[in-house]
Each structure stands twice: as structure tokens, then as C-alpha cells.
Amino acid sequence: MFTIAVSEFRMLLRNRLVAVCAILIPLGFGLYFLLNTGTQGASTVATLQVLVMIAMGVYVTATTTLAARRQTLFLKRLRSGAVSDLSIIGGLVLPIVLVSVAQVAIVLTVLGFTADEPPANVALVVLAVLLAEVMFTGFALATAGVTNSPEHAQVTTLPLFFIALGVALWVLFTGTEDLGAVKRALPGGGIAELLVGGWDGTGSTNLALLVLPSVGWAVVAVYAARRMFRWEPRA
């Protein structure tokens, strides 16, 4: 798996489209939100940074990468060897996830210093980031199963991207006093509230209500990946 991961990381850097999706665009959004901290609270900025950066850097990038590898029969050639399916998938997505984690860690650290408002509960913030990584990775595998080509990934990833971002904005700007169960049950809602609660120090009061929906979506994403992912090129 690690041999595949190293090779995939090199290919990621060589492919301009994937490198832009995985590195430049997420960092650009992260820096943009960082520069606008003065108009919003640090917890709001952190939440937008995490969800947008992971959605772009992991969900869109992994879907594009997997569609490209399948289209060129690279997945089929790997599967014909002695490497297990899990190791192949892990090797392909591991570099993307690690790059995303590093980006998020750097941007959130800078935000904590520049905003003079570090997270009150780092463990909850880390948990929210990990749940977001798992959720978007799983949905990337599922979406890749219905994506014909790398170019097509720019279309197939849009619905979930905007749903997750829209739900997060809904939670950030309206709170969860009204329709709280609905907002938490939608993808991105529980993660958004968990990030805000972790940064402000209020998340531990209703931790189960925030974690369970997010874990549920992560499980759904992994299940959808197992059901929908395809190794053969799509017509």
C-alpha cells in the first residue's frame, strides 16, 4: 500500500489538474477565509476552512483521481497483481488525505494565532476534522463509481459539495435552536456544529448529539463506497 501511496503522491504533483484541486485551490480558500477573520468569529472561519478545504482537497480530488486511474486501466492492472483491493484503494487515497490533513492543520494553527482565539477544545476540533476526512473520502469512492472521466468529476461532485457547504452555512448563521435535529442529520451539519463547539468550548455539553450524526454519515459514505465503486471503465 505504501509503495502505491508514494507513487501516487509523485503522480499527484506531476498532474497539474489534480495538483491544483488538491493543493492550490483548498489552500486558496483557506487563506481567503483567514484574511476575512475580522468579519466573522474564529469558530465560523475555522468551520468554513475545514469543510471547504476537505471537500475540495479530498472529495473532488479523490473522485477525479480514481476516475482517471480507472479510465486508463491503472486500477485494473493493479488489481491483477497480488495487492489486495483495500491496499490499492488505501494507497491511492492516502496521499490525498495526508496532504489535506497537513493543510487543515497549518491553516487552523495560523488562525488560532492570528485571531488570538485558539480552540478551547482541541480534541473536538481534531475529531470533527477526522470525521470530515472519512466522510468525504467515502463519498469520493462512491461518486467515482458513477463518474465516467476525470472531467466528469467536476460535475458529479457538485451536488454533495454544495449540500454539505449549504448545511454548514445554515448551521453557522442560524444556529441549531430551531430545527436542530434536521440540521444535524444532514451531511455536514453535525460536523459544522462540532467544529464550532470545539473551537468555542461549548461542544462537550451535547457531544453525543453532534458526534452520532457525523459518525452515521461517515458510515453511510463507507457503505456507499463499497456498493458503488467500480474497477472497470464506465461507458
URLIN-V201359 format. One record per pair of residues at least 6 apart in sequence whose C-alpha atoms are under 8 Angstrom apart, sorted by the first residue. I is the first residue (numbers start at 1). J is the second residue. Records with the same first field share a line. If there is no record, write none. Layout:
BEGIN
I: J / J
END
This chain:
BEGIN
1: 83 / 87 / 88 / 90 / 91
2: 91
3: 91
4: 88 / 91 / 92
5: 90 / 91 / 92 / 93 / 94 / 95
6: 91 / 95
8: 91 / 92 / 95
9: 95 / 96
12: 18 / 19
13: 19
18: 61 / 64 / 65
21: 56 / 57 / 60 / 61
22: 56 / 57 / 58 / 61 / 96 / 99 / 100
23: 57 / 99 / 100
25: 56 / 57
26: 52 / 53 / 54 / 56 / 57
27: 53 / 103
29: 49 / 52 / 53
30: 49 / 50 / 52 / 53 / 107
31: 107
33: 45 / 48 / 49
34: 45 / 107 / 111
36: 45
37: 45 / 115
42: 111 / 112 / 115 / 117 / 199
43: 119 / 195 / 196 / 199 / 200
44: 172 / 196
46: 108 / 111 / 195 / 196
47: 168 / 192 / 195 / 196
48: 165 / 168
49: 104 / 107 / 108
50: 104 / 129
51: 132 / 164 / 165 / 188 / 192
52: 165
53: 100 / 104
54: 100 / 104 / 132 / 133 / 136
55: 136 / 161
57: 96 / 97 / 100
58: 96 / 97 / 100 / 133 / 136 / 137 / 140
59: 136 / 137 / 139 / 140 / 157
60: 140 / 153 / 154 / 157
61: 96
62: 93 / 96 / 137 / 140 / 141
63: 140 / 141 / 143 / 144 / 147 / 150 / 153 / 157
64: 144 / 149 / 150 / 151 / 153 / 154
65: 150
66: 92 / 141 / 144
67: 144 / 145 / 147 / 148 / 149 / 150 / 153
68: 149 / 150
69: 75
70: 76 / 231 / 232 / 233
71: 148 / 149 / 232 / 233 / 234
73: 232 / 233
75: 88 / 231 / 232
76: 231 / 232
78: 88
79: 85 / 88
93: 137
97: 133 / 137
111: 117 / 118
112: 118 / 119
118: 199
119: 125 / 198 / 199 / 200 / 201
120: 198 / 199 / 200 / 201
121: 198 / 199 / 200 / 201
122: 198 / 199
123: 198
124: 194 / 195 / 197 / 198 / 199 / 203
125: 194 / 195 / 198 / 199
128: 191 / 192 / 194 / 195
129: 191
131: 191 / 214 / 215 / 218
132: 188 / 191 / 214 / 218
134: 218 / 221 / 222
135: 217 / 218 / 219 / 221 / 222
136: 218 / 221
137: 221
138: 218 / 221 / 222 / 223 / 224 / 225
139: 221 / 222 / 224 / 225
140: 225
141: 225 / 228 / 229
142: 221 / 224 / 225 / 226 / 227 / 228 / 229
143: 156 / 157 / 225 / 228 / 229
144: 153 / 229 / 230
145: 225 / 228 / 229 / 230
146: 156 / 228 / 229 / 234
147: 153 / 156 / 234
148: 233 / 234 / 235
163: 187
164: 186 / 187 / 188 / 189
165: 188
167: 183 / 186 / 187 / 188 / 189
168: 188 / 189 / 192 / 193
170: 183
171: 183 / 189 / 192 / 193
172: 192 / 193
176: 183
183: 189 / 190
184: 190 / 193 / 209 / 210 / 213 / 214
185: 213 / 214
187: 214 / 217
188: 214
189: 214
190: 209 / 210 / 211 / 213 / 214
191: 210 / 211 / 214
193: 203 / 210
194: 203 / 207 / 210 / 211
196: 202 / 203
197: 203 / 204
198: 204
203: 210
END
